[in-house]
Amino acid sequence: MDIQVYQLFLLFCAAGHASTTQYKVHGGRACNPHSQPWQASMLDRKGTHMCGAVLIGHQWALTAAHCLKSYRISHGRSITLLLGKHRVRSAEPESEQYVRVDQHIRHPDYDPETLDHDFALLRLARPARLSLHIKPVMLPHCPGREGQTCTVSGWGLSKDGYPDELQCLQVPILPRNVCQKSYGSMFSSSMMCAGYLEGKQDACKGDSGGPLVCDGKLQGIVSWGEGCSEKDKPGIYAKVLGAMSWIKKIMEEPSREDNIDHSGSRPKPDVTYPHITASLKKCLEQTKHFSHRCFIHFGARRMKSRHFHKHRFGTALTLA
């Protein structure tokens, strides 16, 4: 990039950070209730908090790719996001929403050994109902500044165990040379670091996948670190700005439902859903030859294959 162009770019970015708004939080203490309306909790099948996530659109959330390792998942079906929470283990019916994830997409360059590009996008099965307690975070168009104070939040491990209330901590973005000195070759261009070299304050286990927000914009995703609050070992975050082209590409791609040919009243199954049709026909063959009763799960209902096909596509299914 031409030097003059680069200087203009930095000036533009600096102007974008002119806001001095800061959340009223104290290091490692409970957040003001619902002051982080984009914060989400990833739950396992038992409903236990496993990782953080951050809402970035009506139907999309972002988390750390390494969080998916903890789930025995197929197409994200065992993941549930809990939105609108302050107390993660307490009922909050006036604000909370449980939303199933129907698709997870790891960054194509994610490396589970080095944690490079530690991102995963989560597509919600239905759009979140936005409110004062549930809002997407703004995505960045410029890098965070060295020394800029940011807020990291989560329900991760603290000195007193796992908290019920969402915890907030203000941390400064550290210079890249400081991060490289702390972690050597493990620190890559897809990462940024923030925190205190003296230790004592940091994100920890259970905060992974959560947001690092600077002046209202998502700059980082909690990724990894050596221990928690260790001296000269600040927290490492996946750098969101470097993944923006991938994030936008995935979010802007039409869903499979958007690609359905609606020239008739129902989609054409053999063209749009060949894998579903093949499964249903296999089911029918088993019924015919082995008297095996085969059912398809459709939401909370269990339907015979013929009934499912007619319900979904408007036509009867035949083996011919």
C-alpha positions as CSV (number, residue, x, y, z in Angstrom):
1,M,0.0,0.0,0.0
2,D,1.3,3.5,-0.9
3,I,2.6,5.3,2.3
4,Q,0.3,8.3,1.8
5,V,-2.7,6.1,1.2
6,Y,-1.9,4.2,4.3
7,Q,-1.5,7.4,6.4
8,L,-4.9,8.5,5.2
9,F,-6.4,5.1,6.1
10,L,-5.0,5.5,9.7
11,L,-6.4,9.0,10.0
12,F,-9.8,7.7,8.8
13,C,-9.7,4.9,11.4
14,A,-8.7,7.2,14.2
15,A,-11.7,9.5,13.3
16,G,-13.9,6.4,13.6
17,H,-12.7,5.9,17.2
18,A,-13.5,9.4,18.4
19,S,-16.3,8.2,20.7
20,T,-15.3,8.2,24.4
21,T,-18.2,6.1,25.5
22,Q,-17.2,3.4,27.9
23,Y,-19.2,0.8,29.8
24,K,-19.4,1.5,33.5
25,V,-17.5,-1.6,34.6
26,H,-14.7,-2.5,37.0
27,G,-12.0,-5.1,36.3
28,G,-13.3,-8.6,36.8
29,R,-16.6,-7.6,38.4
30,A,-20.2,-8.2,37.4
31,C,-21.3,-6.2,34.4
32,N,-24.1,-3.8,34.6
33,P,-27.1,-6.1,33.8
34,H,-27.6,-6.4,30.1
35,S,-24.9,-3.8,29.2
36,Q,-23.5,-6.4,26.8
37,P,-26.7,-7.3,24.8
38,W,-24.7,-9.1,22.1
39,Q,-23.2,-11.6,24.7
40,A,-24.4,-15.2,24.2
41,S,-23.8,-18.4,26.1
42,M,-23.2,-21.7,24.1
43,L,-25.0,-24.5,25.9
44,D,-24.3,-28.2,25.7
45,R,-27.0,-30.9,25.5
46,K,-27.4,-30.8,29.2
47,G,-28.0,-27.0,29.2
48,T,-24.6,-26.2,30.7
49,H,-22.6,-23.2,29.7
50,M,-19.6,-24.2,27.7
51,C,-18.3,-21.2,25.8
52,G,-19.2,-17.6,24.9
53,A,-20.5,-16.3,21.6
54,V,-21.4,-12.9,20.2
55,L,-24.5,-12.0,18.2
56,I,-23.4,-10.2,15.0
57,G,-26.8,-10.2,13.1
58,H,-30.4,-11.2,13.5
59,Q,-29.6,-14.8,12.6
60,W,-25.8,-15.1,13.0
61,A,-23.4,-15.4,15.9
62,L,-19.6,-15.6,16.1
63,T,-17.6,-17.8,18.4
64,A,-14.2,-19.5,18.6
65,A,-13.7,-22.5,16.4
66,H,-12.0,-24.4,19.1
67,C,-15.2,-24.3,21.2
68,L,-16.8,-26.7,18.7
69,K,-14.3,-29.3,19.7
70,S,-16.2,-29.8,23.0
71,Y,-19.4,-30.7,21.2
72,R,-20.3,-34.0,19.6
73,I,-22.2,-32.3,16.9
74,S,-23.6,-32.9,13.4
75,H,-24.4,-29.8,11.5
76,G,-24.6,-27.9,14.8
77,R,-27.8,-29.6,16.0
78,S,-26.7,-30.1,19.6
79,I,-25.8,-26.4,20.1
80,T,-28.2,-24.0,21.7
81,L,-27.4,-20.3,22.2
82,L,-28.8,-18.5,25.2
83,L,-29.4,-14.8,24.5
84,G,-30.4,-11.9,26.7
85,K,-28.8,-13.3,29.9
86,H,-27.2,-11.6,32.8
87,R,-27.4,-14.5,35.3
88,V,-26.6,-17.6,33.3
89,R,-27.9,-20.1,35.8
90,S,-31.0,-18.2,36.9
91,A,-34.3,-17.9,35.1
92,E,-34.8,-14.5,33.4
93,P,-38.1,-14.9,31.5
94,E,-38.4,-11.2,30.7
95,S,-35.2,-11.2,28.6
96,E,-33.8,-14.7,27.8
97,Q,-34.2,-16.5,24.6
98,Y,-33.1,-20.1,23.7
99,V,-32.2,-20.4,20.0
100,R,-31.0,-23.6,18.3
101,V,-28.1,-23.4,16.0
102,D,-28.8,-25.2,12.7
103,Q,-25.4,-24.6,11.0
104,H,-21.8,-24.0,12.1
105,I,-19.0,-22.9,9.8
106,R,-15.4,-22.9,10.8
107,H,-13.0,-20.4,9.2
108,P,-11.4,-22.2,6.2
109,D,-7.9,-21.4,7.5
110,Y,-8.6,-22.5,11.1
111,D,-5.7,-24.6,12.4
112,P,-6.6,-26.6,15.6
113,E,-2.9,-27.0,16.5
114,T,-1.9,-23.3,16.3
115,L,-5.4,-21.8,16.8
116,D,-4.8,-19.6,13.8
117,H,-8.0,-18.1,12.5
118,D,-9.9,-19.3,15.5
119,F,-13.4,-18.4,14.2
120,A,-16.7,-20.2,13.7
121,L,-19.9,-18.7,12.5
122,L,-23.2,-20.0,13.9
123,R,-26.4,-19.7,12.0
124,L,-29.5,-19.6,14.2
125,A,-32.4,-21.8,13.2
126,R,-34.6,-18.7,13.5
127,P,-33.8,-15.0,13.8
128,A,-33.3,-13.7,17.3
129,R,-36.0,-11.4,18.6
130,L,-34.2,-8.2,19.2
131,S,-34.9,-6.1,22.3
132,L,-33.2,-3.8,24.8
133,H,-31.5,-7.0,26.1
134,I,-30.6,-8.6,22.8
135,K,-28.8,-6.6,20.1
136,P,-26.1,-7.5,17.6
137,V,-22.7,-5.9,18.1
138,M,-21.2,-3.6,15.4
139,L,-18.4,-5.1,13.3
140,P,-15.2,-3.3,12.8
141,H,-14.0,-1.4,9.7
142,C,-10.7,-0.3,11.2
143,P,-8.2,-2.0,13.6
144,G,-8.2,-1.3,17.3
145,R,-5.6,1.2,18.5
146,E,-2.6,0.2,20.7
147,G,-3.5,1.2,24.3
148,Q,-7.2,1.4,23.5
149,T,-9.3,0.2,26.4
150,C,-11.8,-2.6,25.5
151,T,-14.3,-4.7,27.3
152,V,-14.1,-8.5,27.5
153,S,-17.1,-10.3,29.0
154,G,-18.0,-13.8,29.9
155,W,-19.1,-16.4,32.5
156,G,-15.7,-18.0,32.6
157,L,-13.6,-19.3,35.5
158,S,-12.8,-16.7,38.2
159,K,-10.9,-17.1,41.5
160,D,-14.3,-17.9,43.1
161,G,-15.3,-20.5,40.6
162,Y,-17.8,-20.1,37.7
163,P,-20.0,-17.0,38.3
164,D,-23.7,-16.8,37.7
165,E,-23.5,-13.1,36.8
166,L,-21.9,-12.0,33.5
167,Q,-18.4,-10.6,34.3
168,C,-16.8,-7.6,32.5
169,L,-13.2,-6.6,32.5
170,Q,-11.6,-3.6,30.8
171,V,-8.3,-4.4,29.1
172,P,-5.9,-2.4,26.9
173,I,-4.9,-3.6,23.4
174,L,-1.1,-4.3,23.5
175,P,1.4,-3.6,20.8
176,R,2.2,-6.5,18.5
177,N,5.9,-6.6,19.5
178,V,4.8,-7.1,23.1
179,C,2.6,-10.0,22.1
180,Q,5.4,-11.5,20.0
181,K,7.8,-11.2,22.9
182,S,5.4,-13.0,25.2
183,Y,4.4,-15.8,22.9
184,G,7.1,-15.9,20.1
185,S,6.1,-17.8,17.0
186,M,2.8,-18.9,18.5
187,F,1.5,-15.4,18.0
188,S,0.4,-15.0,14.4
189,S,-1.0,-12.3,12.1
190,S,-4.6,-13.6,12.7
191,M,-4.3,-12.7,16.4
192,M,-4.2,-9.7,18.7
193,C,-3.5,-9.6,22.4
194,A,-4.9,-7.5,25.2
195,G,-4.5,-7.4,29.0
196,Y,-1.9,-6.6,31.6
197,L,1.6,-7.9,31.7
198,E,1.6,-7.9,35.5
199,G,-1.2,-10.5,35.3
200,K,-4.1,-10.6,37.9
201,Q,-6.8,-9.7,35.3
202,D,-7.6,-11.7,32.2
203,A,-10.2,-13.9,30.5
204,C,-10.1,-17.5,31.4
205,K,-11.6,-21.0,30.8
206,G,-15.3,-20.7,29.8
207,D,-14.8,-17.2,28.3
208,S,-13.6,-18.6,25.0
209,G,-15.7,-17.4,22.0
210,G,-16.8,-14.3,23.8
211,P,-16.4,-10.7,22.7
212,L,-13.6,-8.1,23.0
213,V,-15.5,-4.9,22.3
214,C,-13.7,-1.6,21.7
215,D,-15.8,1.6,21.4
216,G,-18.9,-0.5,20.6
217,K,-17.2,-2.5,17.8
218,L,-16.2,-6.2,18.0
219,Q,-12.4,-6.3,17.6
220,G,-11.6,-9.7,19.0
221,I,-12.9,-13.2,20.0
222,V,-11.5,-14.7,23.2
223,S,-9.2,-17.5,21.9
224,W,-6.3,-18.7,24.1
225,G,-3.5,-17.8,26.5
226,E,-0.9,-19.4,28.7
227,G,-2.8,-19.9,32.0
228,C,-5.1,-17.2,33.3
229,S,-3.8,-13.9,34.5
230,E,-0.2,-15.1,34.3
231,K,2.6,-12.5,34.4
232,D,3.8,-11.5,30.9
233,K,1.2,-13.8,29.3
234,P,-1.7,-11.5,28.2
235,G,-4.9,-12.9,26.6
236,I,-4.9,-13.8,22.9
237,Y,-7.9,-12.9,20.8
238,A,-8.8,-13.9,17.2
239,K,-8.6,-10.6,15.2
240,V,-12.1,-10.0,13.8
241,L,-11.0,-7.3,11.2
242,G,-8.8,-9.9,9.4
243,A,-11.8,-12.2,9.0
244,M,-14.3,-9.6,7.8
245,S,-14.3,-10.6,4.2
246,W,-15.1,-14.3,5.1
247,I,-17.7,-13.2,7.6
248,K,-19.5,-11.0,5.1
249,K,-19.3,-13.6,2.4
250,I,-20.9,-16.3,4.5
251,M,-23.6,-14.0,6.0
252,E,-24.5,-12.6,2.6
253,E,-24.8,-16.0,0.9
254,P,-28.5,-17.0,0.4
255,S,-29.6,-19.9,2.5
256,R,-30.6,-23.3,0.9
257,E,-34.2,-22.2,1.3
258,D,-33.6,-19.1,-0.7
259,N,-32.4,-21.2,-3.6
260,I,-35.6,-23.2,-3.8
261,D,-37.5,-22.9,-7.1
262,H,-40.9,-21.5,-6.1
263,S,-42.3,-21.4,-9.7
264,G,-44.9,-23.8,-8.3
265,S,-46.5,-23.8,-4.9
266,R,-43.9,-26.2,-3.5
267,P,-40.2,-26.8,-4.2
268,K,-39.0,-29.5,-6.5
269,P,-37.5,-32.2,-4.2
270,D,-35.4,-34.2,-6.7
271,V,-33.6,-31.0,-7.8
272,T,-33.4,-29.0,-4.6
273,Y,-33.2,-31.7,-2.0
274,P,-31.8,-34.9,-3.8
275,H,-30.3,-36.2,-0.5
276,I,-33.7,-36.0,1.2
277,T,-35.5,-37.7,-1.6
278,A,-32.8,-40.5,-1.7
279,S,-33.2,-41.0,2.0
280,L,-37.0,-41.2,1.8
281,K,-36.8,-43.7,-1.1
282,K,-34.4,-45.8,0.8
283,C,-36.8,-45.7,3.7
284,L,-39.7,-46.8,1.5
285,E,-37.6,-49.7,0.1
286,Q,-36.9,-50.9,3.6
287,T,-40.6,-50.8,4.4
288,K,-41.4,-52.7,1.2
289,H,-38.8,-55.5,1.4
290,F,-38.3,-55.9,5.1
291,S,-41.6,-54.7,6.6
292,H,-39.5,-52.2,8.5
293,R,-41.5,-49.2,9.6
294,C,-39.4,-46.1,8.8
295,F,-40.2,-42.6,10.2
296,I,-38.8,-39.1,9.6
297,H,-38.4,-36.6,12.4
298,F,-39.8,-33.2,11.4
299,G,-39.5,-30.8,14.3
300,A,-41.3,-32.3,17.2
301,R,-43.3,-34.6,15.0
302,R,-42.5,-38.2,13.8
303,M,-44.0,-38.8,10.3
304,K,-44.0,-41.7,7.9
305,S,-41.8,-41.1,4.9
306,R,-44.7,-40.8,2.4
307,H,-46.5,-38.3,4.7
308,F,-43.4,-36.3,5.2
309,H,-42.8,-36.0,1.4
310,K,-46.4,-35.0,0.8
311,H,-46.3,-32.5,3.7
312,R,-43.0,-30.9,2.6
313,F,-43.2,-31.1,-1.2
314,G,-47.0,-31.4,-1.9
315,T,-46.7,-34.7,-3.9
316,A,-46.7,-38.4,-3.0
317,L,-43.4,-40.3,-3.1
318,T,-43.1,-43.3,-5.3
319,L,-40.3,-45.8,-5.9
320,A,-40.7,-45.6,-9.7
